[in-house]
């Protein structure tokens, strides 16, 4: 049977993860298009054209331009980050035997987080204004160092702590939370027209990727990732 280019690409992604899981890899690039750049933790400069199938290590740096877009999946629990245009962030993780404690250090921009329940690890999104602690939820973050952060809850809840005042809010489904550099926080019901639109998620077909992960002891587990 003749395999399509896409099928071969996905097979290649599986092999890459198998061969590098024993190192410090924490995430995988599921999608990338437009102006996307990657700076490795060990490198001094960004390199253009982030590629699908690229494995990411702790402290790798992602930057998207005006038409950039990327989807990242963490290798332990299938949590996904959808990075929108004009965004910059550092992807970090501390690996244990069973999980990865994850942190997204977001300088500015917009992302959608689809976080699996964090039973064995933590998930934190840190901005210049706030720290969001996540247990298992779907939400949007729009961050600007000057005006502050806006969190749009889709499902579950996220706890947001303001860096200046220490004030804490919990943003649930269909709620909008704001956190400003001067220490103010607020939660209100989301207006129908305010939530960012993820047009690709509603129009693109659902793809399934099976990733086999092997640790240093030779133990293998397989995870199934669905994405658009």
Protein Blocks (a to p, Z undefined) as FASTA:
>chain_A
ZZdfklmmmmmmmmmmmmmmmmmcfbdcfbdehjdddddfkbcbdcehiaehiacdehia
cdddfkbccddddfklopacdddehiaddddddddfkbccdddddfbdcddddddddfkb
ccddddfkbccddfbdcddddddfknopcdddfbhcdddddfklopacdddehiacdddf
kopacdddddfklpccdfklmmpccdddddddddfkopacddddddZZ
